[in-house]
């Protein structure tokens, strides 16, 4: 019976992460798993159930990994989906085995309230390093609820994780030992982010200074791009010029839109394309993804052209493990997907248009709060993400990926411009509203006036203080109760 409860809980939580409008499920989806882990489980049982939850949760909302068209072998596609789900399931093994260990020092119902602190601490710690990952954070289940999501301006995304887990714990506490006070507590905890979010929303910064931008979504299938790079370039130029550019301050092309042959030692290569030369001759500002080369190293980069001059190049720093960058140990065991092997960038290069600073990051970097925060802290007035989700030709991966940049807008109160090859391209304003977007697998353009904002939020200035505080509180509680038990036991 416990296994059934675990699977139901994991499936509901996984569904809450899908772009289907069921994020509210996460408000109570953890109830069954909390019920199981409040029983007197042995450590082996704790490992079994936490593994079952973690694997089922991840396979239920990241099953799309098996649809990667960049991997030829069907067996390897499914093996990759299973392997990633197993690896990410470690989060929940750590969360629930930690809870099983810590709760033994508590004799009352308050031990359940350790779970929000444990969830936040583990999610936060698991965001670091090459294999750090935030896509699976419970917070992203709430992207459809923009009012409570406004709190992340202060708490970061893990504040939403804390809220969601706390709701589940209180619901279980009410079930376990009903009282009117607990019902009142549940009501207060539920409505508090909505009230705070509404108050925050009424004080969001706005600016009269604007920039007129054009986002290009060429919808070029990956196989077509590989076969004819010049045809792909023609499509980008055509879409960029079908409407007048006289009032356009910035044009944005997706990830890896142009090859490294357009840049030689940081200088524009005039000999590569006459059409590109003619396009750039109008002195436009163009941001594009590019496979760049520096000192015999290959990078997945974003480049800023001003006319036919290269103004800046940013090299991607958060690469997709075992896809864009593979540690040598995986070559030895034969698990290298072979799609690319880029160098890791080490400089936060700021882009600049008429003294207006902005960042232009690449693809997966949009799911990580901290890199974007650092750019804004150094003066970025708006955010650009160049993306290629063409590896996945159908829902839900492109929708999941696109929605995660909503939180980057809220955290830093900046406009977000997202240009994706096959979609979903979008403009997100500073309160997280999607003001314009293009459908998946459609070509088109988005022309938009964006606000230039210079003020910095609490999160921009101080980062994940909320998460660090959670971690400190958890450690203090663990140390205090451990010492208390030693005194009791003599």
N, C-alpha and C positions, 0 to 999 in steps of 0.2 A: 504493500500500500504506500509506503514511503517513497518508493521509486516513482509511482504514478503521480504523487503530489509534486515531486521534483520536476518531472517532465512537463506537467501542466504549467507549473510556475515558469519554467524556462521558455516554453513556447509562447506564453502570454507576453513575457518580457521581450522576446524576440520580435513578436508581431508589433509591439509598441514602437519598435525602432524602424519599421517599414514606413514608406511614404504614403500610407493609406489613411491617415487621419485617426489612428487608434492609439495615439500617445497616452491617452488617459488610462489605458490598461496598466501602465507602469505604476499608477497610484496604488494599486492593490495586488499586482501580479506576484510580488515577493511574499505575500501572505503564506502560501503553502510551504515554501522553502523555509521560512522562519519557523513555522509550526514544526517541521521536521527537526530543525537544528535546536529547538528548545527542549527536545527530549534528551534523555541521557545516552547520547551516542558515544560509542568507543571511537578511538582515533581512526581505526580502519574504516568504520562506517562513515565517519566524517569525510575521509578522503574519497570514498566511493561516491557519496551523494554530491559532494562539491564538484567532483570531476563530471558526474552525470549532468549537473546543472550547467556548468560552464560549457561543456561540449554541445549540449542541446541548444542552449541559448545562442551560441555563435553560429552553429550550422543552420539555425532557423532564420537568421536574418542576414547571414553572409554566404548563403548557398550559391549566390551569383559568382563566387570565385571560380566555380567549375565551368563558367561560360566564357572564360578569357580566350578570345580568338587569336591571341598572340602565341598560344601554346598549341602545337599541332597534335600532340598525343592526347587522346581522350582519357586514357588511364592516368596520365600525368595531371590533367586538369582536375579530376576528382581526387587524386591523391593530394594535390596542393590544397584544395578546399578542406579536406579532412585534416591535413597537417596544420594548417593555419588555425582551424577551429580547436584542435588539440592544444596548440601553443597558447592561444589566447585564453583558453579555458583555465590556464594556470592562475589567472587573476582570481578566479572564484575558489580554486583550491586554497590559495593563500588567504583569501577573505574568510572563508568559513572554517578552515582549520585554525586560523588565528582566533576566531570567535570561540570555537570549541575549547581552545586552550585557556583563553582569558576568562570566560564565563564561570569557570570552576571556582574562581576566587570570589564570586558573588552568590549570595543566598536568596536574593529577592528578585522581583520582576524587573528591576531597573537594569539588570544585566543585558536585556534586549536592546537597550538604548546605546549600547556600545557599537552596534552594527553601523549606524550612519558614520561614525568616526572611522571605523575600519574601512568601510567602502571608500570614503573620500581619500584616506591615506594611501590605500593601495592603488586606486585609479591615478592619483597624482604621481606616485613613485614610478608607476609603470609607463609614464609618458616620456621618460628620459632614455637616452641612448639610441643606438642604431635600430634596435628592435622595439623602441618605445612606440606606443600606439594609443590614440585617444578616440578613434572611430567608434569603439565599442562602449564608450562612457554612457552611463544611464542618462546623463543630462541631455544627450541628443534626441532622446525620445520626446522632448518637450518643445521642439522647434515650432510646432503649430500653435503653441500657447505663448504669444509674445508678451503679454502683460506680466506674468510671473517671471518670464525669462529676463526681464529688465534688471533683475537683481544681480546678474552676472557682471554688471558694470562695477560692482563692489566685491563680489565673492568669487568671480570667475565661474567657469562651467561647473566646478565641483560643488558650488553652493546649491545648484539644482539637484545634483546627485544626493546631497545631504537631505534636501527637502523631500525628494521622492522616497528615499529609504526610511526617513522618519515617519512619513505618512503610513507606510506599510507596517512599521513597528507599532505605531499607536493603534492601528486597526487590529493587529494581533492582540495587543494588550487589552483592548475593549472586549474582544472575543474571549480571551483567557480569564478576565476578571472584570465584569461589567460594572461601571459606575458612571454617574452623571458627570463627574469631574473629568473623566477620561473622554467622554463625548464632547465636553466643552473644549478640552485640550485639542482633540482631533479637529474640531471646527476652526479653532484659532490658528493651528499650524497650517491648515489647508488654505485659509483665506489670507493669511499674513503676506505671502509673496504677491498676491494679487493686489492688495492694498498698497504695499511698498512699491510694487512695479508701476501702479497707476500714478503714484506720487512722483516717482523718478521720471516717468514718461512726460509728465507735465513740465519738467525742467530740462529737457534734452536740448543741447546747444544747436542753434541754427546759424546760418551765415548767408549774407547777401552776395558774397563773392562766389562766383560759379565758374565752372569749366565745361565746355561743350565737348562731349566725347562720342566716339563711334566704335562699337564693339562688332567684330566680324565673327560669324559662325559659318564656316565654309561647308561643313558636313562632308568631308572627304573621307571615304572609307580607307582604312589603313592599307589594304592591299593596293588600292588605286594610287595612293601616295607613294608607296614603295616602287611601283612600276613606272610612274611618270611624275617626277618631282616638279618639272616645268609646268605641266598641266595644273598641278595643285597650286603653284604660284600664280598662274593666270587666273584661277578662280578667286583667289584672295584679292588680287588687284582689281578684278572686275567688280566684286562686291564692294570694295572700298571706294570705287569711283562712280557707281551708278547713281549716287546722290552727290550733290555739290559739297565740296570740302572747304569752301571759303570761310565758313564760320566754325569749322571743326578745329579744336585745339589738340586733340589726341585721338589717334586711331589705334585699336588694339587687335592683334592677331593671336591665335591660340598657341599652345605649347608646340615646340619643334616645327613651326610653320616653314622655316627656312633652314638650309643646311649650313654647315661650318664653312663651306666654300665662299660664303658672302663676307666672311671676316677673316683677314689675314693679319695676324699679330695685332689685333685690335683696330685695324683699319678696314674701311669698306673696300670690297673687291669690285671695281667698276667693270671688269671683264666677264662677270658671271652672267648678267642678264640685262639686255637693253630695256626690256619692259620695266624692270625694277628700277633702273636708272631714271627712266622717264617719270615713273610714279613718285620717286623720292625727290625729283627736281623741283616739285612745287613747295619745297621747304615745309613739309608737314612733320609733325611729331608722330613717330610710329613706335609702338611697343610690340615686340614679337618674340615668341619662343624660338630658340635656336640651339642647335647642337654645336657648341663652340669648342675651340681647341686653344689651349695655352700651355706652353712648355711641354709639348708632347702628351699632355693630359686632355682627356675628352670630358666635357661638362654638359649637363642639361641646364640651359641658361635662359635668361630673359634679357633682351637687348633693347636699348632705346636709340633710335635713329632721329637725328634732326637734319632734315634734308638728306644729302648723301654722305653725311658724317655720322660716325658712331659716337654717341655721347656717353653711354654707360653700358656696362655688362654686369649682370648679377648671376652668379653661379649657384645653383640649387644646393642647399645644405642638408635638407631632410630627404634622403633618397628612399625609394621603395626597396626594402631588404630583399635580397636574392632575385631581384628583377633589374633594378638600376645599379645596384652595388652588391657584390657577393663576396663575403670574406673567403679567403683562400682555402679554409678548411672544407668548404662545401664543394670546391673543385675536386678535392681529394676523394670525397665520398660520392661524387657524381651527381650532386643535386644543384645544378646551375641551370636556370631556365634559359639562359643564353640570349635574352632579349637585348640587354645592353650592360655595359660596365663603366659607369661614369665615375669621375673624380668627385670628391666631396668639397663643396665650396667652403671658404673660411672667412669671407668678408661680407658684411651687411652693406652692400652697395646701394646708396640712395639715388633715385632718379630725380630729375629736375626739369621743370618747364617754366620758363619765365619766373624764376625764383620760387616756384611752388614745388615743394618736395613731395615725393610719393614713393611707395615701394612697389615692386613688381616681382612677386614670388611665383613659384612654379608648382602647380598641381597638388600633390599630397600635402604640401606645406600649409594649405588652407585649413587642415583639420587640427593643427597644433596651435594653441593659444599663444604660447610664449614667444615664438619667433616674430609673429606679427606685432605683438606688444612692444618688442624691442625696437622695431622699425618706427612705430608711432612715437615711442618715447624719444627717438632721435629726430623727430620732426615731420614724419610722413603725414600729409594732410588728407590723403585718400589712399585706398588700397587696390591693387590690381593683382589678380590671379590668372595666369595663363595655364590652360588645362587641356589635356587630351584624354578623354574617357572613351575613346573609340575602340578600346579593347573589349568594351561591353556594349553590345548593340541594342540591348533592351533593358527595361526596368528590372530591379530597383537600384542597381549600383549608381548610375548617373544622378538619380534623384537624391539618394542618400548623401553622396559626395557634395552635390550642389548646396543642399540645405545646411551643411555644416559651416559654410562661410557666413551664414546669418549671424552666428554668435561672434564672429570676428568684428562685425559691424557694431554690435551692441557693446561688446567689451571695451572698445576703443572710441565709440561714437564717430565712426568714419564711414563714408560711402565706400562700398565694395563694388568693383567692376570685375566681372568674371567672364572671360572669353574661352569657350570650350569648343574644340573642333567639331564634334558631332552633337554637342549639347551637354549640359544645359547652361547656356550663357545667360547672364542676368545682371541687373543692377539692384543693389540692396542699399537702402538709405540708413542713416545713423541710428534709427530705432528698430532696425531689423526687418522692415517691410520690403518685400520684393516689389519694386516699382515698375519693373519691366523684365521680361524674360522671353527666350526663344524655346520652342518645343524641341524635344529630343529627335535626332535624325532629320532635321530640317535645316536648310541653309537660310541665312538672312542677316540682317543688321539691326542693332539697337542704337539709336541716337538719343542721347540724354544729357541734360544739364545736371551736373553734380555740384554739391556744395563743398567749399573748401573750408575745413574746420581745423583750428589750431589748438583749442583747449584740450587738456588731458584729463582722462578719467582717473578715479582711484585705482582701478585695475591697471591702467597703463603705467601709472607711477610706481605702484608697489607690487604688482604681480599677484601671485597666488598666496597672499598672506593668510587668507581663510584656510586654505589647505594645509599650510605649514602649522597654523594654530591647531587644527584638528589633530595633526600628527603629534604635536607636543602634548596636547591634552591626553591623547591615547597612551603615550609613553608614561606620563606622570601617573595616570590611573593604574597602569600595569605595574609600575614600580611600587606605588603606595600599597596596592593590594597584595603584592607578593611579599613585601616586608610585614604587612599585617598578618598574613597567614603564617609566616615564620615565627612571629611572636606568639600567636595562638598555639602553634604546635610545639612551642618551647625551643 
